[in-house]
Every structure is written in structure tokens, then in C-alpha cells.
Amino acid sequence: MKVLDACSAPGNKTVHLSALMRGKGKIVACELNKERVKRLNDTVKLSGASSILSVTFQSSVSFIVCDIKVLHGDFLGLNANDPSYSKVRAILLDPSCSGSGTASVRLDHLLPSYAAGQAGDGGDEERLNRLAAFQRKALEHALSFPAVERVVYSTCSIHQTENEDVVKSVLPLATSHGFRLEAPFPRWQRRGLPVFEGAENLLRTDPVEDKEGFFIALFVRENHSQNPKGHTKSIPSKRRDESINKKEFVVPPVSAKFFKLWLYALLNYRKTSLSRRGIYKTVQ
């Protein structure tokens, strides 16, 4: 299986995908900006995902990541009908956004330069509209790949303009291609703003309660909506009382900064520990 990471730099979600796939498939990581491509390559190299990396840790744990191909190019310029993308079954679209859900942006008001640039909020609204126009265009393009079964659209924004409004605007196109919204992490309590029917299938995190503001929309083609493990499903508008399945392990979205720190620590520890034992090897 092939997965396309449409706007992949700096690569934290790319290598997370790689780990989740456990060596079964390939990832095409697309990035337009030349400088960000360098950072993406560094992240991929650090993770070991440029090849199949097999590590046995204490004779019981395997750490396997799948191939990642870094593509320096514009996702919007990719031909959805190109045979080279005929095996792409899933697309992760985490496009440029306002970043309003991240701690670094929310602390901008502490900077001396903030007051001078805040005479009005017209500039911010104009920027949000420009970002939303790009996000909408990118999401429409992702939904046009004929073999794709799942499309994940995510932002680290708290604004309805970049989140629910973008999703709502592409719903007619998504439906025409056989997609519908399904709920990622259905046990997660914070859902989309109730601005259209089906918004309860969207996921939000709160920048105060959850430390980071995040948004996720999952589009699934009708013929591929069955999930025996029950990790995704449509949530009816009127929820029924549900007994919690204690075996279901729900992991909320993780901060990119936290994930990067975790990745560095994990790999450095394992490489140091395993090299001492002489059991670290890379299979090309």
C-alpha cells in the first residue's frame, strides 16, 4: 500500500505514519519549499525510515518503519490520474495553516512587537481567508485521486474558517467521489462545531484543556468504510448511551514538538544501547 503525505515537512507526522505501517507499504512525502525539504530529509534520516530498519530490543520488541520517498514538488501539481499514484490508498493532508492552536502562536501577545501590529484584526481575517482558499483547493485535489480510500485533513488551528468551513465547502465534491465523513477516535469527547449536519464526526482538541488546539476530518469512500477494529465510525447526530469498551485504546493527537523530542530520545537511546550489545542492524 502507498500513502501520500501531501504537505509533509518537517516530517513528524510522516515518520509517525511510517512507524504505524510497520514496514507494510511506502510513503510518498511531498513538500514544495526547498528549505523545508532539507528539514524533512533530516527527520526521515533521523528516524531510519529511508530504508527498512529492523531492531530487536531485549529479544522481544521489534521497531520497524517503512520506506519513505521524499518528493520535492507541489502537491497541487501532481496528476491524480498518473499511473505512479494508482496504488496510493490514503492521503494525509496537513496543509499550511494559521497555527493558532499551538502554544508558540498563542504566546505572541507577549512580544513587544505584538501591540504595534494589532491596530485591527482585518489583516488576520484576510490571512485566514487566503489560507482557507489554499486548504480547500488542496483538499479537493486530495479527494480527486481515484484509488484513494481514505483522506485525513488536519490543522493545528482553532478557527472555524480553516476547519469546519473548509470541510463543509468540499462535501458536495466528496460525496460525488463516494466519500463520507467518519469519526476518528469516536470516544473522544470534543467534536466539530455544530455548523452543519455531520460535524459531530469531526475531531477537535482544546488549546487549554488538551494543551494544543488541533482539528481532524476523516473522509472514507463508501466501499471502504467498514473497520472491524472499530477505530473509526460515523457518529449519529443523536447519540445513544454507549458502554465503554475497555479494550479500546484511544490516543488523542500528540503535540508535534513533544513527538519530535520523543523521537530523538527514543532513537538515540536505542542506537546507543543496541550498539553496545552488537544487535543493531539495518536491512537495506
C-alpha positions, 0 to 999 in steps of 0.5 A: 500500500502507498500513502501520500503525505501531501504537505509533509515537512518537517516530517513528524507526522510522516515518520509517525505514519511510517512507524504505524505501517510497520514496514507494510507499504511506502510513503510518498512525502511531498513538500514544495519549499526547498528549505523545508525539504532539507528539514524533512530529509533530516527527520526521515534520516533521523528516524531510519525510515529511508530504508527498512530498519529492523531492531530487536530490543531485549529479544522481544520488541521489534521497531520497524518503519517503512520506506519513505520517498521524499518528493520535492514538488507541489502537491497541487501539481501532481496528476491524480490520474498518473499511473505512479499514484494508482496504488496510493490508498490514503492521503494525509493532508496537513496543509499550511495553516494559521497555527493558532492552536499551538502554544508558540502562536498563542504566546505572541501577545507577549512580544513587544512587537505584538501591540504595534501590529494589532491596530485591527484584526482585518489583516488576520481575517484576510490571512485566514481567508487566503489560507482557507482558499489554499486548504480547500483547493488542496483538499479537493485535489486530495479527494480527486485521486481515484484509488484513494480510500481514505483522506485525513485533513488536519490543522493545528488551528482553532478557527472555524474558517480553516476547519469546519468551513473548509470541510463543509465547502468540499462535501458536495465534491466528496460525496460525488467521489463516494466519500463520507465523513467518519469519526476518528477516535469516536470516544473522544469527547470534543467534536466539530462545531455544530455548523452543519449536519455531520460535524459531530464526526469531526475531531477537535482538541482544546488549546487549554484543556488538551494543551494544543488546539488541533482539528481532524476530518476523516473522509472514507469512500463508501466501499471502504468504510467498514473497520472491524477494529472499530477505530473509526465510525460515523457518529449519529447526530443523536447519540445513544448511551454507549458502554465503554469498551475497555479494550479500546485504546484511544490516543488523542493527537500528540503535540508535534514538538513533544513527538519530535523530542520523543523521537530523538530520545527514543532513537538515540537511546536505542542506537546507543544501547543496541550498539553496545550489545552488537544487535543493531542492524539495518536491512537495506 
